[in-house]
């Protein structure tokens, strides 16, 4: 039973590690670098599934220069601007996307 699959903290299947911050498992989530246009498409894909953010048709992305290993881009503009609740939800959803994709040089 050495290869048993266990359910992690959030009932997600895990082969060996229950820690969401485990560097060996998170490294597989990183994708190849993407252009600003590709990142905009990825953001809009995520936003369209939430009723508070589905009306957003455009996002403005800018490059960041992090000192550490954080994301190298962020969204600074949403068109049309959602409600206050929608804006917070959009920021939360985009945070997951920015942790997955890297802006190409």
N, C-alpha and C positions, 0 to 999 in steps of 0.2 A: 504494500500500500504506500510506497514511496512517492508516487505521483498523484496523490489524492488532491482533488480540487476542493478548496474550502470557500465558504462565503465570507467575504470581508466585512468590515464595519458597516457598510451601507448596502449589504446584500448583493454586492457585485461579485462576480466570480473572480477568484484570485488563485494563481498557481502556487505562490509561495509567500508573498508579502502582503500584510494587511495595512501597511503604512502608505497613505496617499502621497507622501512626500519622498518616497523611496526613489533615489536617483536612477537606479537601473531600470525601473519600470517606466518612469516618466520620460526617459530618453527616447523610448519608442514612439511616444506621442508627437514628437517634433516632426514637422514636415519640411520639405525643401523650401528655400526662401521664395517669397511671392512678391509680385509687383503691387503697387498701390491699387491698381484696378482689380487685381485678383483678390486682394484683401477686402476691398469694398464688396465684392460679390459674396465672399465668405461671411462677412458681417450681415449683409442683407438676408442671406439664407437663414441665419440664426434668428434674426429679428422678425421675420415673417411668420414664425410659428407662435408668437405670443400676441394675444389680443390687444395688449397695450402698446405694442411696438410695430404691428404689422403694416401700419400706414406709412412708415418711414420708407422713402424711396431713394435716398441718397445719404451717404455718410462722408464726412471730410476727415481724411487720415493725414497725420503728420508724423515725421520721423522724430524719434527721441534718441538721445545719446546717453544711455544709462552707464553708470560707472561700474555696476555689477553685472549680473547675468539676467536682469529683468528684461521685459519686452522692449523692443526698439521702435515701437510705434504706438500711437494712440488715436482714438477718434475724438475730434474736437467740435464737430458740427453734425447735426442731424437735420434732415429736411424731409418733410416738415417737422417742426419741433413738437415732440409728444408732450403729453401732460407731465406734471411733476412725478407722478408714480411711474409713468411710462419711461421717463428719462432715467430714473433710478434702475428700473428693470433693464433698460437698454445698456446702461453702464455695466451692470452685473453680467449680462449675456456677452458683451464685448470683452470683458475681462477674461472669460474662458477662451474666447477666440484668440486674444492676444498672447495667451500663455501657450498656444498651440502653434501659431504661425509666426514666422520671422519675415520682416521686410527686407527684400534684397537690396544690396548696395547699388 
